Amino acid sequence: MKNFKKNIALLAALACAGTMLAGCTSDKPAEGGDTPAAEGGDTTTAAADGGADAGADTGAADAADEGKVLKICGWNTEFQGLFETYYAGTSETPYAKAPGLPEGVTAEFIITANEGNAYQNKLDQDLEAQAGKSGDDLIDMFLFEADYALKYVNSDYTMDVKELGLTDADLAEMYQYTKDICTDSNGALKGVSWQATPGLFAYRRSIAKDVLGSDDPATVQEAVKDWDAFNATAAAAKDKGYYMLSGYDDAYRTFSNNVSAPWVNDQNQIVIDDNLWKWVDQTKEFTDKGYNEKTSLWSDGWSAGQSADGKVFGYFYSTWGINFTLKGNAGDAGFGDWGVCEGPQNYYWGGSWIAAAKGTDNKALVADVMKWMTCNGETMTQITNDTQDYTNNAAAMNALASSDFKSDFLGGQNHIALFAESAPKIDMSNISGYDQGLNESFQAAFKDYFDGTVDKDTALQNFYTAVSEKYPELTAAE
Amino acid sequence: MAAPLSRRKSISYSKWGYFFIAPFFIIYAIFSLIPLIDTFKNSFFEYYYSQLKWTGPNFVGFDNYKMVLSGDLMKYFGNTFIIWIIGFIPQIVVSLALASWFTDLRLKLKATGFFKVVIYLPNVIMAAAISMLFYSIFSEYAIGPINSILLNAGAITEPYKFFSYTTSTRLIIAGINFLMWYGNTTIMLMAAIMGVDTSLYESAQIDGANPTQTFWKITIPLIRPILLYVLVTSLIGGIQMFDIPSVITNAKGAPNRTTMTVVMYLNNYLTTGKNYGMAGAVSVILFIVAAVLSLLVFYLMRDKDAPKKKLKKKKGANLL
């Protein structure tokens, strides 16, 4: 008995010590280790092996005096997948021409989930600590989204891509808006993207047939060409027992991308654009009339609406959403049952840019990755052919748009043609560095209003309260 | 020559005592005292981080406090207190009932060890995990088991959005708190009841007291110190309530910020803005409130005979 107690005590002590050590490592987990998924803040690290068997030379990358670890920060594995297939050649089905990483160099991805600014918060901390680090601990590249691009672009943490060796000729075929968004106040380009993200309205063909009598993109486009037509179609869908949209946030981007001024003016005041109020009023109307399923973006119910037994007419989705998210949610049963049309208003959603982190010890390699992944028309045509995603190369995309390219998932439609038409029209002039934080707070505050728990003024007040906690320097405009 | 010898005679071992308690004080100073002083200091400064730039620290006097107190802080204290009390009342009632049944000599319950383990189990699970579990159980979409049971039973016609209404959200949070802590309280109260001399119960029974009378007249008065302890620890834990409402409402305190507890509010200042000034001010206020509440509870539940006894002693000393 005594021995038993002793053993128990020893075990307990070991367990305590174990948790203490685990606590130490959770900040920067060991390679391949998982930390328990905390809400909105899980961090995992995965390592891609050096391209030992890829063989090919990287050419520009002079590996001799460069670091041995290429450290890349992101918020999901989208770029990691592309990188491993089209650059490192370490994925299961690598691109035949993938150049591979230089001998002895490994790529390490640090992935932090995006919600609640978790990715930005962690990245900010890491970038701030960058000065005190050296060699392989340095972050070499990181990804960011349009919603907060300006924050990094206007900081000293990103490097001018020209300084890395990218030329105007390299950048010529990129869509202008993808460059505008990453140009700092001095005119230096700080980040590049392999994708352009024009948005479309993705609809379920079977429901469109039932409601409109046809699933032809032209017919559907006619039925949703402006907001009046959209509302009329919503009423028709409701009569047939369908929901026009899934939830509150679905149409948000189409309104918020067509604002007349940035979220924050030059006096650090928050300006709520009339277009955002239109979103509030329309969403309230849709909710009260039962045109939507009352879900929130990314929630289980929202995803379920895209599955085989969903009753939602359509979703506003941009490029990546159609081939990355919708396709996954639709599953085999929904394959071929979706179509796309332009929708009532031009908009964009998301998009990822890559930037070189200041202090990187892999400058040549980073420049080579940028050139290969974002400037090379051949790579990008290949990416589009393989993934159906829309890439940031006007010449390559226009060629595909006029070809017989088609998506089986979208019932044989050439969605690239629709994207190619709307991509040059994207206007990124009204973004601010606060967009993600303010958009999230605005949607969260008005969810209560749509649910009917508060009135409009209270929701607005809650929005300002939440913002004052996030950004103390901002005030409400009079 | 004689002096050193005599000094050696009066050698004291008390310094070893100080050596042994030193680790606690050193660790306390580094990990608690210095941060505490820092928090007080920060609360008087404008000091935050936004758009990759630090602002401050600039001394602003009591501005942070003015801003916090003119805001919704009282509402968040109210939220915290309401959620705590609707969890605590059933917790103490159920725990008292269970503790007295488990210790009752005449009931002779079987397998009490098993039940004790079972009721304690929820406390072993991480609060965040149990919150996620409840979030999916009460999920607003037909996926959630509660909603699908209610729908199938015909009690409702469309899924009830539990997390869109103040009352249901608060009840769920309080319910989780109750579930997690009643086992712990039961074990503690059992220990307290078992410390009561059994002869008191026996003589009361001989005098014709029924179980209700022995419970109210013997058990409750004699376990009062432990009840006080349970109340104080639960109150202090309640004021610091954070993980369950934060996970359940995704840190939003939805709906209408009615499940926003004080610590969630404090955390809001730290997640995006790293606003050490305002967060410091909220922390200091929270510290003061917790201290005052603890002192108040101690005062109310103190042994009322103690001061009199002391007084008598003093008088006696004077007479002598």
Boltz contact constraints between the chains, C-beta under 6 A:
constraints:
  - contact:
      token1: [A, 39]
      token2: [B, 247]
      max_distance: 6.0
  - contact:
      token1: [A, 117]
      token2: [B, 272]
      max_distance: 6.0
  - contact:
      token1: [A, 151]
      token2: [B, 51]
      max_distance: 6.0
  - contact:
      token1: [A, 151]
      token2: [B, 52]
      max_distance: 6.0
  - contact:
      token1: [A, 155]
      token2: [B, 52]
      max_distance: 6.0
  - contact:
      token1: [A, 300]
      token2: [B, 141]
      max_distance: 6.0
  - contact:
      token1: [A, 300]
      token2: [B, 143]
      max_distance: 6.0
  - contact:
      token1: [A, 301]
      token2: [B, 141]
      max_distance: 6.0
  - contact:
      token1: [A, 433]
      token2: [B, 51]
      max_distance: 6.0
  - contact:
      token1: [A, 444]
      token2: [B, 252]
      max_distance: 6.0
  - contact:
      token1: [A, 448]
      token2: [B, 255]
      max_distance: 6.0
  - contact:
      token1: [A, 448]
      token2: [B, 256]
      max_distance: 6.0
  - contact:
      token1: [A, 451]
      token2: [B, 164]
      max_distance: 6.0
  - contact:
      token1: [A, 453]
      token2: [B, 255]
      max_distance: 6.0
  - contact:
      token1: [A, 453]
      token2: [B, 256]
      max_distance: 6.0
  - contact:
      token1: [A, 454]
      token2: [B, 256]
      max_distance: 6.0
  - contact:
      token1: [A, 462]
      token2: [B, 257]
      max_distance: 6.0
  - contact:
      token1: [A, 469]
      token2: [B, 268]
      max_distance: 6.0
  - contact:
      token1: [A, 469]
      token2: [B, 269]
      max_distance: 6.0
  - contact:
      token1: [A, 470]
      token2: [B, 272]
      max_distance: 6.0
  - contact:
      token1: [A, 470]
      token2: [B, 273]
      max_distance: 6.0
  - contact:
      token1: [A, 471]
      token2: [B, 50]
      max_distance: 6.0
  - contact:
      token1: [A, 472]
      token2: [B, 48]
      max_distance: 6.0
  - contact:
      token1: [A, 472]
      token2: [B, 273]
      max_distance: 6.0
  - contact:
      token1: [A, 472]
      token2: [B, 275]
      max_distance: 6.0
  - contact:
      token1: [A, 473]
      token2: [B, 50]
      max_distance: 6.0
